[in-house]
Amino acid sequence: MTVVLGTLKTMNGAKIDLSKAGDMVTIEKAVVTRATLTTTNGAVHIIDCVLMPPIKK
């Protein structure tokens, strides 16, 4: 699996950090527990918590 590290833009325009340490990939504070599960319309990555969009001020 190729991991693009750094800051990424989400569908709602928020920015999230993606990083890797050894074999562990994190998105913000979420750890990717299963990567690249192929579906009929793309791929899914399973993480260990819910990512919430930032509260707009």
C-alpha positions as CSV (number, residue, x, y, z in Angstrom):
1,M,0.0,0.0,0.0
2,T,1.3,3.5,-0.9
3,V,0.6,6.1,1.8
4,V,0.5,9.8,0.9
5,L,1.7,11.5,4.1
6,G,1.0,15.0,5.2
7,T,-2.1,17.2,5.2
8,L,-5.1,16.3,3.0
9,K,-8.3,18.1,2.2
10,T,-11.6,16.3,3.0
11,M,-14.8,16.5,1.0
12,N,-16.2,19.3,3.2
13,G,-13.0,21.3,2.8
14,A,-11.5,20.6,6.2
15,K,-7.8,19.5,6.5
16,I,-6.7,16.3,8.2
17,D,-3.2,15.0,8.9
18,L,-2.1,11.6,7.6
19,S,1.0,10.0,9.1
20,K,2.8,6.6,9.3
21,A,5.1,5.1,11.9
22,G,6.4,1.7,11.0
23,D,3.4,-0.3,9.8
24,M,0.9,1.9,11.6
25,V,-1.0,4.6,9.6
26,T,-3.0,7.3,11.4
27,I,-5.5,9.8,10.2
28,E,-5.6,12.5,12.9
29,K,-5.9,10.4,16.1
30,A,-7.6,7.4,14.3
31,V,-5.5,4.3,13.6
32,V,-6.2,2.5,10.3
33,T,-7.0,-1.1,11.4
34,R,-7.8,-2.6,8.0
35,A,-6.7,-1.0,4.7
36,T,-8.0,-1.2,1.2
37,L,-11.1,-3.4,1.4
38,T,-12.3,-3.4,-2.2
39,T,-16.0,-2.8,-2.8
40,T,-18.1,-2.6,-5.9
41,N,-17.8,1.2,-6.0
42,G,-14.2,1.8,-4.7
43,A,-12.3,0.9,-1.5
44,V,-12.8,1.3,2.2
45,H,-10.3,1.8,5.0
46,I,-11.4,0.8,8.5
47,I,-10.3,3.1,11.4
48,D,-10.7,2.7,15.1
49,C,-12.7,5.9,15.9
50,V,-15.1,8.4,14.3
51,L,-13.7,11.4,12.6
52,M,-15.8,14.5,13.3
53,P,-15.6,17.7,11.1
54,P,-14.4,20.8,12.8
55,I,-17.0,23.1,14.3
56,K,-17.4,26.2,12.2
57,K,-17.2,29.5,14.1
